[in-house]
Amino acid sequence: MEDFDPTYTKKCSTITVFSLDRGFFCEFYESVRESCGVEWINGTFANIEGDRAKLRSLLDEDASSGPILGTLEHVTAIYKQKDFSEALKRRYEGERKLQEGNHLAARILLSQAIIKAPQGSSENEKKFLRECLWKRSEVLIALEESEAALKDIKLATDLGFPVKQSPEYFWRIAKCYMLSKDFRKAKVSLGLAEKLVGSDTRLREKIEKDKEELEILENVKTLQKKDFLDELKALKKDAFTEGPSEKLEINSSSNKGNYFVASRDINPGDDIICEAPIAACLLPENYGSHCLHCQVRLVAPIGCSNCCSVAFCSQECQMTACTTYHRFECQFLDLLIGSGMSILSFVALRVITAAGSYEKAVENTKNLLDGFCRHSGIRSGEDYLQRCLMAIFLMRILQKTGFFGRRTTEGVEPTTKELHICEILLNLMESLQFNAHEIYDTLLGPQHSIVGSKVVYIGVAIYQKASLFNHDCFPAVVRYFSGNKLHLTALRPIRAGDAVTENYGPVFTKQDFLQRQRNLRSRYWFHCECLSCREKWPLLADLSNRCRIRCPSFQCEKLFAHPDLPEKKIKCTQCKSHVSLLENVSQLKRAESLYRKAAEAMDKNDIASAIDLFKEGLQTFFSVAHPPHRDTHVALESMRVCYSLQGNVYRK
Ligand SMILES: C[S@@+](CC[C@H](N)C(=O)[O-])C[C@H]1O[C@@H](n2cnc3c(N)ncnc32)[C@H](O)[C@@H]1O
């Protein structure tokens, strides 16, 4: 296998713009390509200086402007509109499932009813929606989803649910507080329910039963065993503090561009950054399962007031999305998805729509774009053509959504401002190819445990700081997400001045040197010269624990081959001292034993202890020895999993 494959590289680049096997965009591109001819594209067009001039030439040249204008003139709104009869059907089915005791199915069906229901201002529409929410809160209580149930109850009351006459309302609130172990509030709500209950014997019985249960719960609360997910939540608390990372500074070199280095020594487990995205998009297949805005998995979704394609976890997310980007994207969602455009193209559009206006979009992207590498100098004419066409298509969508205000014409020909946004979109698509991050969830294994847990990609986002980490096939950090917030935590010690590196996919333990080079050159357009590439480290399966040992002399950098007789003194060729490696070899054994204890803690789902033991083991290893070393790489991978569990974790 060659370490560079031009056909694969071309394909990798194209799919960052549009799909090759889905949607109409590929065909659109082929028609423009055919009309212009490859010679013109890779000769004249490729040599046009500047992105705006390239876009202008495509709109002016007869060969390109014909198919472009011909296609884009037909751009029109296509989206899933609200559907009352479907909503009604789902509601009845949901209520039936609730009666049968199938709460999971009831939750799904009632959620679908809520998303499909029209949300106008008429009293009937409000009544339907609040009844669905009220019903769903009953289901959520049965599923012990107290937080979501409370939200539904609140929404139902905001829509006019008659609280004052309803003892059931106070009983449900009490149930939610009991589930979330807020016994004081539960007691108050149960008291109010009891006052109002009147002659409803069924509810009176429930209240009596819960009063007894509450008393028992209050007495045993300290003895209760915590759920694994609750324990993970407790771990998250201190990990999720956002802020500037004072541990980093920017370095640059001609062959590596700009990249972060450590401004001081960093230890395993140290937080590096925690960053909110500039823009984040869900993969369309997750529109029904995750919040469009913050990307958390949905328990009790609410919808957009206009379409039924997307869902939100809360009113806050709904409001933010619907008053900014979704207001422009909503009516064109099915067209966008149907075009086959890539998720990266979606993110480019989102950067603009989230800004809300031409002026804000220009302001938001002014300094941003200069910070991202684009590899413009080595981009081919055909690659430019694909990105330019996508930028023009997205600009056309923006024209039609009213992003630029009322237009004097229906035509595609852009005004100066529209062409400027088109140029920004093109710049974004060049940058996103190399700088975007995939957001993932961790799904727990069958016994709700780490064993068998797997990673599922749910969307893509662009982050300002996180874009400045270079790659290493022996990664220095772990990346995980809480919602769409990105966290980087150090896995191994990093000395002041050394590069703080991420991993772009190829890890030396899983892919051999040629596979890694091929992937990195095709997808990120660079040749990797990290230590594991320079020294051609073997795959994990071929690694042993006989690693190099550090010279014990103070500040000596010499590495010795693993000694057969560690007690025998040897002369260091670097510091010239006679040294014994015995102590360092015994520290290496200690590190291996700490890794074993950490793995045992992991088997018991005791993540906090596992992390502490891994950290100590890794500190010990790196102070006396040098990779590769089999147990250390297994430990690093396990620690990566432990940290991932502090991000988005769900049961399957
Ligand atoms: C996310 S950016 C990282 C920041 C980038 N170096 C810059 O100057 O903006 C990814 C790009 O950085 C460069 N890069 C990343 N890791 C590298 C490495 N180990 N050696 C050389 N270049 C690297 C590649 O050009 C890659 O496309």
The ligand as a Tripos MOL2 file, in Angstrom:
@<TRIPOS>MOLECULE
LIG
   27    29     1     0     0
SMALL
NO_CHARGES

@<TRIPOS>ATOM
      1 C1         -7.0040   21.2840   13.0280 C.3       1 LIG1
      2 S1         -5.7160   21.9730   12.0840 S.3       1 LIG1
      3 C2         -4.4920   22.1670   13.3100 C.3       1 LIG1
      4 C3         -3.9460   23.5590   13.3260 C.3       1 LIG1
      5 C4         -3.0840   23.8870   12.1390 C.3       1 LIG1
      6 N1         -1.7320   23.3980   12.3390 N.3       1 LIG1
      7 C5         -3.0760   25.3700   11.8040 C.2       1 LIG1
      8 O1         -2.0270   25.9020   11.4960 O.co2     1 LIG1
      9 O2         -4.1430   25.9680   11.8510 O.co2     1 LIG1
     10 C6         -5.2500   20.5830   11.1230 C.3       1 LIG1
     11 C7         -4.1180   20.8290   10.1840 C.3       1 LIG1
     12 O3         -2.9040   21.0030   10.9140 O.3       1 LIG1
     13 C8         -1.8080   20.3830   10.2610 C.3       1 LIG1
     14 N2         -1.2820   19.3350   11.1390 N.ar      1 LIG1
     15 C9         -1.9200   18.7290   12.1570 C.ar      1 LIG1
     16 N3         -1.1250   17.8480   12.7700 N.ar      1 LIG1
     17 C10         0.0610   17.8920   12.1380 C.ar      1 LIG1
     18 C11         1.2740   17.1960   12.3150 C.ar      1 LIG1
     19 N4          1.4290   16.2890   13.2610 N.pl3     1 LIG1
     20 N5          2.2940   17.4970   11.4720 N.ar      1 LIG1
     21 C12         2.1380   18.4210   10.4850 C.ar      1 LIG1
     22 N6          0.9940   19.1080   10.2840 N.ar      1 LIG1
     23 C13        -0.0380   18.8460   11.0890 C.ar      1 LIG1
     24 C14        -2.3700   19.8000    8.9740 C.3       1 LIG1
     25 O4         -2.1220   20.7150    7.9580 O.3       1 LIG1
     26 C15        -3.8370   19.6720    9.2450 C.3       1 LIG1
     27 O5         -4.6210   19.7590    8.0810 O.3       1 LIG1
@<TRIPOS>BOND
     1     1     2 1
     2     2     3 1
     3     2    10 1
     4     3     4 1
     5     4     5 1
     6     5     6 1
     7     5     7 1
     8     7     8 2
     9     7     9 1
    10    10    11 1
    11    11    12 1
    12    11    26 1
    13    12    13 1
    14    13    14 1
    15    13    24 1
    16    14    15 ar
    17    14    23 ar
    18    15    16 ar
    19    16    17 ar
    20    17    18 ar
    21    17    23 ar
    22    18    19 1
    23    18    20 ar
    24    20    21 ar
    25    21    22 ar
    26    22    23 ar
    27    24    25 1
    28    24    26 1
    29    26    27 1
@<TRIPOS>SUBSTRUCTURE
     1 LIG1         1 GROUP 0 **** ****
